[in-house]
Amino acid sequence: MPRRTPRTALDRQRTPRRFPKFLGAASICALIAALLSPLTQAAAADSTTALAANDYCGGQCSDILPPGQNGNATLAQILLNQAFGIQPDHAEDQLGPYNNLASGAATLTDAKINDFFNDASFGVASDQVASSTAPGGRTDVTIVRDKKTGVPHITGTTRYGTEYGAGYAAAQDRLWLMDVFRHVGRGQLTSFAGGASSNQGLEQEFWRNAPYTEADLQTQIDNAIANNGARGQQALADANAYIDGINAYIDASDSGRYFPGEYVLTGHKDSITNAGTIDHFKITDLVALASVIGSLFGSGGGGEVNNAISLLAAQSKYGVTEGTKVWESFRERNDPEAVLTVHNGESFPYASKPDTAQGEALPDAGSVTQEPLVYDRTGSAATATATGASATAAATTLTSAKRGMSNALVVSGKYTASGHPIAVFGPQTGYFAPQLLMLQEIQGPGLSARGASFAGLSMYVELGRGQDYSWSATTSGQDIIDTYAVELCQDDYHYLYHGACTAMDKVERTNSWKPTTADGTAAGSYRMQVYRTKYGPVEYRATVGGKKVAYTTLRSSYMHEADSIIGFQMLNDPDYVKSPGTFQSAVQHINYTFNWFYADSSHTAYYNSGDNPVRAAGVDAEFPVWAQAAYEWRNWDPTTNTASYTPPSAHPNSIDQDYYISWNNKQAKDYTTAPWGDGSVHRGNLLEDRVKKLVAAGGVTRSSLTKAMADAALADLRAEDVLPKLLKVINSSTVTDTTAAAAVTKLSDWVTAGAKRKETSAGSKAYANADAIRILDAWWPLLVKAEFEPGLGTDLYTAFSSNLPIDESPSAAHGPTGAHAGSSFQYGWWSYVDKDIRAVLGESVQGGLSQKYCGGGTLSACRDALISTLKTAAGLTAAQVYPGDDQCSAGDQWCADSIVQRTLGGIKHGKITWQNRPTYQQVVEYTSHR
């Protein structure tokens, strides 16, 4: 049976791999000949732009963002790519250097860093200028693009002109992608891009989270501006100038006929007559875009109903008292063995377990049903494939296992060779064509930065560098989403609010589609419907103590998608960020849940952002609570969805710690995050172990810190941190079974070799220790089930598996990130296995599970279970372990792991070898300060 690849929501929105048969090679060539006749975009002009004088990095700032800067392609370029694999200029010139680090890191030196990264210095040397454009004919802004990467360097003499140029450059590089995502944010993707089941799932996932009307989008803008004084007014002016630049490019590319070819392929434009329109952008589009990005990467929490279901299963199995202990041991709210970002022992209590929970509204067993989103399906919307996509989208939306991704390694100057801090950091945003992020440099009044921004939101650099500092972020995942049980009255669409029977607000979106060249999905339609309450959208229905309730989710950033613009504005302002303290002050204005890192020539810093609501005394954030005044967030105003938030000092923060690491691990002691799995083994340990060793030795360099990141990027977390303990149990007696013994030898040799998933040589497309890797990939789910299901019972084991997936190996299409996505080992049962096996071995365990599970707690029975499952795993062929998918043939191990740039437009790229590392990444070491 072919392997399903659910992937991330964004992975599922893609251009079909083949166009219809009538677009054969001959007809493609004819079309290309005709399409090359329109005017092409104005190209190179001479420039004497010099390297900027306001750059304090001394040539030691580097970055990379695959596949390439250019994310737009005309119809002719798309057809050339589809037929012959020809790439538009700068569409994938960063993919090769990015890929090559996997094999080149071992011999990396500081002098070779820019073999794998771009020089991220400000400005462009005059002999490196590829083009210089005055967008819209303006005299107050210039867009210079460099020869090597085509990155836009925007320089303005007025604030308006600078932001106009940023909008124009964004449209030059990502117009189609920006258009796709403003429709995703509004729940209108299928009507715009086609009715493929993947498109259906994508729009459903995000619209369920943020079912905004056009008035809601505008209200968020109005409130963000009104609440932020002069900076709010400046943000509005910047956004309007940015949109003017986007629209100027739309008009120019339309009249010049060099707009993205996807508009033709999806039926919005005619390739012969140029009939049709590309709609101008408006300011509410930016909020729709922000809601998608915030939902993907910056909204920790949720999952309270699933938590309640697994708690009830534990209590049913063991009784209330013991069942609660079992549940808490698997939840690992504040595990003493968890790797921490702030590791100096400082405590930052948040979302802690109360002594006596108040207001809990746990559902009656078996009463929970998910609230439907889609109604009135017709045509292709009614197929099994379409309904399956809807189910996947709903599950993704409602879990607490949000995509985390991103990592950071930051070392204080006290431990570096130069005496200056060094940082290697960046966000893991997945791999797409075109990429969600785009690079730019922006220089103008009150603006001085270079780095990456999400397409359509690039009026400011969101992750990158200023004149004498760099910053980056990782997803933090602390809980800013709570679930409330609203008691129903009158009917299923009224609820009690402070004693008054109140009508729910119904928001609807009707979409329809018909076949296009890009998407041949048959015609269809459906209606999406969300009921909203003052406590947020309805997600489930159930009974609590026999009373009918609706479970709603309330997110602190709901109706506040635009608020973070102020923090990003500050980060780009050289007159604001001048020190670790002012950096922390800037990111305090970002209401999404992120870990922020900073480095300049003398200091490092860290701050955890997000609007953390102050909960009522006794409320346990893990479970649903009654929608009553006593259990609401403190000073909560339902009209504006504002409340009291924990003060900045209560957020994990630090300046000049010896080093910082983050890979979506626990931030600090006593700081509870929403996802499960912050235990003794976490992928953050892969960074912690390596950086701690470097710091202990001293003399850290840019290349040595980059090597540490790259080494962790190839490590199999299970093999490095758990497999040695499993082998210890197996080898506690002589292994007499020949099959098991051979497998043990292969696994042991792999551990000795470093437990990497690494090619035998660059480009070989075959792993060293391939058999051992195959065995562990097959063994892990089998051993976990054999270890825990007998003791937990099927119901509780299944419930816990819903809270935390069993595995997330690079090839695990069933994991929360999906196959071919790079990011791996974020979620899995590695900590449970580690703690349980150590307990069975009689070793010391802090924060252990409430009982021993493997073999019922006896070493010999545990060993028998491990050997039995190991033999089964060893007998599985590569084709069984890696059954193939739409990208790979069955049995191709390297391909199963490989990273694919998932197509969001018409241009395709080749696969690259697996690496578990940031998509956009910086390597920085500043030499001086203003």
Secondary structure, DSSP 8 states (H G I E B T S, - for coil): --------TTTTS---SS--TTS-HHHHHHHHHHHTSS--------------TT--STT-EEEE-SS-S-----HHHHHHHHHH----TTSSTTHHHHHHHHHHGGG--GGGHHHHSEE--SS--GGGEEEEE-GGG-SSEEEEEETTT--EEEEESSHHHHHHHHHHHHHHHHHHHHHHHHHHHTT-HHHHH---HHHHHHHHHHHHH----HHHHHHHHHHHHHTTHHHHHHHHHHHHHHHHHHHHHHHHHHHHT-S-THHHHTTSB-TTT--B------HHHHHHHHHHHHHHHS-----HHHHHHHHHHHHHHH-HHHHHHHHHHHH-TT-TTS-BSS-SS-EEEES---SS--SB----TT--EE---EEEEEEGGGSHHHHHHHHHHHHHHH-S------EEEEE-GGGBSSSS-EEEEE-----EES-SEEEEEEEETTEEEEEEEETT-TTS-SEEE-SS-EEEEEE--B--EEEEEEEB-SSTTEEEETTEEEE-EEEEEEEEE---SS-----EEEEEEEEEETTEEEEEEEEETTEEEEEEEEETTTT-TTTTHHHHHHHT-TTT--SHHHHHHHHTT--S-EEEEEE-SS-EEEEEES--B---TT--TTS-EESSGGGS-TT-BTTTTB--B--GGGS-EEES-SEEEESS-B-SEEE-BSSS--SS--THHHHHHHHHHHHHH--B-HHHHHHHHHHHHTB-HIIIIIHHHHHHHHTTS----HHHHHHHHHHHHHHHHTSB--BSSTT---BTTHHHHHHHHHHHHHHHHHHHHHHH-HHHHHHHHHHS-S---TT-TTSSS-TT-S--SSSSSHHHHHHHHHHHTT---TT--SS--GGGG-HHHHHHHHHHHHHHHHTS-HHHHS---SSS-TT-HHHHH-B--EESSS-----B----S-SSEEEE------
